[in-house]
Amino acid sequence: MKIANLPAELTEAEIAAHVIAPEHVKNIQIEEVDESKQVRYDIPVVTRQFAIPPKLNVDAFGKAIHNTLKDSVTGYMFELRQNGNLIYNLIWNWAQTPADLRQGWSEDTRMHVASVSKFLTAVGLVKVLDSKNISYDSKIINYLPTYWSKGNNIDKITFRHLLTHRSGFSTGGSASDYTFMKSKVAAGVTQVGSYDYENMNFGLCRILIPIINGNLSKDAQFPTSSSQDVYWDAVTLSYYKSYMQANVFTPAGVNNVDFKPISSTKNALAYQFPHNNNKGWDSGDLASVAGGAGWRLSTKELLNVMDHVRRRNTIIAPQKAQYILDNYFGIDEVANTPAGTIYSKNGYWGNGDGKTEQCVAYFLPNDMELVVFVNSPIGQSNFFLRGILKDTFVNALSS
């Protein structure tokens, strides 16, 4: 008997082979969204007064970034755009070293963008909530799978709480696979409204989006002798991926986005620093942690999405994009500078053996967007990439 509610591209055989929490997503190191715990590169920030709002000296900014990174990373890709048009880029060393495929970086090289996926998921969730006239302050309990147990205070958590890491979930790690999140919902929370950076806040969003969108009823029961969890995980992942492709990526001209490297694109590997000519790490298929991580994009593709979100009115209205940024939906940092407000999302994914993927996406003043990919730690001290970019940006402002 064919089971109802399966996405067209998902077969029952694929579901039978589905693994909810594969070994390669366990014990992963993610970013610390806490200034006190970040290893800062010593960039003396010059405090200056400007008679009028300054502009970015793009050339000085780029040269300073390159001088900081060039001897401290395996490779990097830097792209700065204004009004969606490329105004500066830097390409340095290896996406894959000679120990692997001997490939340099390009704007088309894909890498796992790690927690920058949270911003993308936030855009998708806002879009689907708006399409159904559901408030961001609505309770998520009305859209969670019915068969899940709900612990104390789950009925108080809103979509806004998830989008801003104020749900009250405090897991002590990076896990966000389906059964892990189900168990944490059953356990309940104690402090709704308190901040705690948790991957599962956005992992839950990838389950909620298909239910809100009507792809799958929250009451669905799959007629199978296998685990309901396996079916629910595989089905919601497939619907989430399809929704994001159709509603976030395709409108920006970005095709075939996936949670794993695909053969039709060049793909960066993660390395230690120094790489010592050791083989790199392929972080693998990251579908099981989708929502809070998982997406693989190039700098060009990520900037295309940011451009369309911010100003093209193809994904969401520009006013809604500004609301997302100002309200920290999927964003880590909102900071004032002499040039205006900057918004950023940081991503970091490490295997515990020093091999690292990291990405930062910035919405800057004067209609500029910046994306930087680095496929190793920064120096042996593992300096914080976003701090380097922010401090260098402020120092490169001029009248």
N, C-alpha and C positions, 0 to 999 in steps of 0.2 A: 504493500500500500504506500502510495506517495504521500509524504507528510506535508501538510499545508504550512503556509507562512514561511517557506524557505525562499531566500533570494534566488532569482533565476540562475545566477552564476555559481551557486553553491550546491554541490551534490551531497547526497547522503553518505557516500563513500568518504568524501572529504571531512564530513562531520565526524564520522567514525574514527578517522585518523587524527582528529584535532586534539591537541594537548593544551590544557588551560594555562599551565605555568611551566614552560620548558626551563631546563637548567640554566641556559645561557642568559636568562633575564634575572637570575637570582644574585643577590649580593653585589648589586651594581652601585657604584658611587655616583651620586648626582650633586648638583650645585647646592651650595649653602647660601640661602637668601638671607644673609645676616652679615652686615658690615663688620661686626666685631670678629667674625670667624674667617674672613677672607684675607688671603695673603696679598698685600698691596705692593705693587711695584713702586719704588720711590721716585715719583714724579712731583717735584715741587710745583704746586699750583700757584701761579702769579695772581695776586688780588689786585684788580685794577678798576678804576671808575671810568665809565664811558658817558660822554655827553649825550649821545644818541645810541640806540641799540646797535651793537656791533654785528658784523657778519663773519662768517667762517673764512679764514684764509686757507682755502682748500689745499693748495700746494704745501704749505707749511704743515698742515695737519697730516697729510699723507706721508711726507718725508719723516716726520717725527714718529709716526706709527711704525714705519718700516725700520727706522733705526733701532726702535725698541724691540721689534719682533725678529728681525732677520737672523740673528745669531742665537736665538732662544727657542726656536720651534722647528719641527720637521718640515712644515709647510703651512702656507695660509693663502686665503683668497679674500680680498677686500674690494667691495664695490660701494660707491657712493653715487646716489642719484639725486637730481632735483627736478621736481614736477614730472617724475617718471623717466627722465632722460639721464643716461650715464654721464657723469662729469669727472669721475676719477676712479681708477682701479689700480690695484696692486696684486701681482701674482708672484708667489715665491715658493720655489723648491717643490717638494714632492707631495702629490696626493697619494701616490704609491711609489715607494722607493725601488731602487734596482733589485732589492731582495724579493720584490713582488713583480708588478707589471711595468715598472719604470715609467710612470705617468706623472707629468706635471699637472698643476692645477689649471683649471679654466673656469669661466663663469657657468659652464654647463656641467661641471663635475658635481655629482650628488654626494651628499653626506647625511647621516642621521642628524637632524637638527635638535634632537633631545627635547628639552622643555620649551623650546620655542613653539613646539606643537601645542602647548597650552593656549597660546594666543590664537592659533588657527582654530582650535576647538571652541574657544570663546566666541569667535566670529560665527562659526556654524551654529552654536547654541542660540546666540542672540537672533540670528536670522530665522531659525525655526520657531522660537518663541514668538517673535513678532508676527510671523505668518499665521499663527494660531491665536493671536491677541491674548497671549499669556504674559502676565506681569513677571518681571525678574524677581519680584518679592513673593511670588507664589511658592507654596511648599512642594518640595520634591517628592514627598511621600505619596502624593496622588499619582505619580508617574513611575514609581519603582515597580519591578515585577511583583505581582500579587503573592506569589508563592514564597517570597523572601520573608523572613521574620524581621520585625522592626523593633529595635531596642529603645531605651529611654531617650527622649528628646529628638528622635529622628523626625517626628512630626513638626518640629520647629525649624528645620533646616530649609532654607530657600535656595533658589538658583543663584541669587546674588551671593549668598554665603559660599557656595561652591566656587564661583568665579573669582572670588577674592580671598580664598583660603581661610574663611572664617566659619567653617561648618562645625567645628568642634572635634573633627576627626584628628587623632594624634597617634600615628602608627609607629613612629620611631624608625622608619625605613623608607625605601623607594618602591616597595611592592604595590602593584595595582592590578593584579590579575583578578579574574572574575570571582573565584571562590574566596579570595582574600577580602575583596570589597564586600561580598555578601556576608562574610563573617563579621566584619566591622560594623555593618549596618545592624546586624542582629545583636551585637554587643552594646550598641547605643553610644551616646556621647554625653559629656557632662557640662561642657562650656560652649554652647552655641554662641557665635559672635567673637570668640577669641581667635587670634591669628595663629596659624600653624601651617607652614608650607608643606603640602601633601600631594603627591602624585595622584592619589585616589580621588581627590576632588574632581579632577578632570577625567579620570578613568570612569567615574560614574556618569559623566556627561556623555560619553560614547554609548552608554546603555540607554540613557534618557532620550537622546536625539531620535533614534528610530521609533520609540514609543510615542513621543510627542508628534512626530511626523506622520504617524498612522501606519507605518510599515509593519508594526507588530503590536498586538494588544498586550497590555500589561497582564492580562488574565490568561495568556497563551499557555497551553499545556501540550507538550509534544508527545504523541502516542508512541512511546519507545520504551524498551527495557533498559536502555542506557540512561546515563545521568541526564536529568533536565538541565543541569549546569552546563554540560558540554554543548548541548543544542543551543541554549540561550547565549552562551559565549560566542559560538561560531556564527550564529545568525545575527546577533546585534553587531558584531564586528564587521560583517559583510555589509549590513545596511548602513552603518556609520561611514564606512569607507566610500560606499556609493554616494551617500548624501554629500559628503565633503567634496568628492570629485565633481559632482554635478553642480553644487551650489557655491563652492568656494574656489576650487582650482580651475575648472573649465571656464568660468566667466573671465578669469585672468589669463586665459590662453595657456594654462599649464596642464599637460596631459599625462596620463599613466602614472600618477603618483602612487607610491606603494610604501609598505612598511619594511620591505626587504630590498636589497640591491637587485636591479633588473639588468639583463644583458644588453639592452638597447642603449644604455647610458654608461658613461664613465663614472666610477664610484671610488671615493676616497676610502682608505683604510686608516685605522687609528694606530698611533705609534707611541712609544716612550720617547723621552728626550734625555740625552741624545739617542737616536734610534739604533746606533751601533750596527747598522746593516742587518738587524733582525727583522723577521717577517712581521707585517702588520696584523692587526686584529680586525676581522669582519664581525661587527656586532650582531649580525644575523637578522632573522625575521622577528620584528618587534611588535607584531600585531597584538600579542597578549598584554602589552602595556600601553596600547593605543589610547589616545585622549590626552593623557598627561605627557606622553613622549611618542616616539615611534615613526613619525613622518620623515621621509627622505626626499630632500629637494636640493637643487643647486642654488647658488647665490642669486643667479638671474631669475630663477623661478620664484624664490621667496620674495625678492624685490617686486616682481610682477604682481604677486598677491597683495603685498603691502600697498603698492601704487593703486590697485583697483579698489582695495578696501578704503583707502584714505580719500580718493578724489574722483574715481571714475564712475561711481554710482551703478556699477554692474553687479556688485555683491550685496552691499548695504549702502544706505545714503551716507554722504560725507558727514552730515551732522551726527548720525548714529556712530560712525567711526570715532568721532571726537568724544562722544559720550563714553564709549568703551575705554578709550585711553584715559580720560579724566577720572573714571571710576575704577581703575585698576583691574578691569576684566582681562585676565590672562596676562597681566603686565606686572613686572617686579618693581619698577622704579619710575616715579614721576618726580622730576627734579627741576628746580628753577636755575637758570643760568643768565648771565647778562644779555644773551641773545634771545632768550625765551625759554619755554618749557621743553624739556626733552623727556621722551618716554622710551623705556627699553624692556626687552625680555631676553633673559640669559638662558643658555642651555649647556649642560655638561653631562657627559656619560662616560664613565670609566670602568674598566674591568677589574680593578683592584690590584693590577700588576703594572700600573703606570701608563697603560695605553688609553688614550683619551680622545674623545670627540668633543669639541666645544664650538658654540655658535652664539653670536649676539646680534639681535635685530634692534635697530634704533629708529624711532621717528624723531627727527630733528626739526628745529625751527627753519623758517624760510623754505618750507615744502621740500625738505631733504629727507631721504631715508638711507640708512647705512646698514649693510650686512657684512659680517666678518666670520669666516670659517677657519678654524685651526684644528689640525688633526694630531695634536700632541699636547702635553703640558707645556706651559710657558716657563722655560728654564727648569732647573732641577728643584727650585722652590715652588713651582706650580703657581705662578702669579695669576691674579684674578683678571681675566680679559676685559670684563666690562669696566673695571676701575681704570685700566690703562686707557681705554677709549674715551671715557668721560673726562679724565684729567687732561688728556692731550687735546680734546675738543675745546675745553675751557681756555687752555693756554694758547690755542690757535685762533682765538677771536681777535678781530682788529676792527678799528673804526673805518 
